[in-house]
């Protein structure tokens, strides 16, 4: 285990990690998303997560932790945008066969469904969206995330159980 002087929780050590990695992390994210503001926001979120988890992260693993957290946050944003895009592509009837009450209920349902997806823990949401929106197989998702296929299956199962409960209550 890291000594207290060399702990990520030590302000001086954290500042050194920040100074050494912030610009390259930001550049990496910029290359991923093409938006400097988004890249800076994602990098900042990664450093906040590092600080909030400083007792769990060894100094030697801090850089890998930052890149993994930032990459996952970026993928979550992309997946969310894809959900919104896919929903916007659903053909809407030009005929006005639906009652205003039906339309209101449909909008409320979609908002609650989106909220249920957003409420899933990060790992479950990521797996759910990669599978259901991007149509990735469990094997492909496992390779992307660097976890076992069983871990992906477990996350998906938990996500589906939570989604079913939420949808049942809507």
C-alpha angles and dihedrals in degrees: 000000000000118000119248092251090055096040121126085233089065106099094221092050092046090050090051091051089049093049093047097046112023098086096043091045090050091049091049091052092045089055088051099048107018092223117105093199092051090046092052092047092050092047090050091050090051092053091047090053090048090053092046090050097037093124091056099045123077116220090241090056097043096096093049089046091053094049093046093049092046093047092049092048089052092049090050090053091049091048091050091051090050091053090052091046093048091049091050090053094059105112113247120212113251090202113085097229094133122084119238088246090057091050092050091049091048092052092047091049092050091049091050091046091051089048090051090052091048090048093058114105112264097257094047093045092049093051093043094052095042090052102038101034105026092035092227119163121239089251092053091047092049090052092047094050097037094237134115122274088242089058090052091048091050093049091048092049092051091046092051092048091052092045092050091051091049094046091047089056094049 
